[in-house]
Amino acid sequence: MREYVTSVLEGTGDMEFEYAESGFHALQFLSHANPDLIITDVNMPEVSGLELLRYVRKSERLKDTPVVVISTEGHLVDRERAKAAGASIMLEKPFDPEVLKRAVSGLLEGPPG
């Protein structure tokens, strides 16, 4: 999934990508990084994407970082949990690559004005 997301976004603009092999590794990375955007899957080893999202939202440094949550779990309850945890956008697998591009571009550009 990481390779697919990267291949979709590579032509979208001047972006650098960092990867974490698990939720735990993502937490380690985020303890010192200041990303412009985070993309996470709900189902990750060791620490779930929703747990990662809760950490980001509690962090004074990261709390305003946009977070895209990707999941195979498109049930209303899962969407509500992601939104309650602070997801900027939730995409359901399989997703249209253009939807991902528009979501990321919109989040990186921020609100107008």
Beta strands, then each sheet from edge to edge (+ up, - down):
strand 1: 38-41
strand 2: 67-71
strand 3: 89-92
sheet 1: 1+ 2+ 3+
end
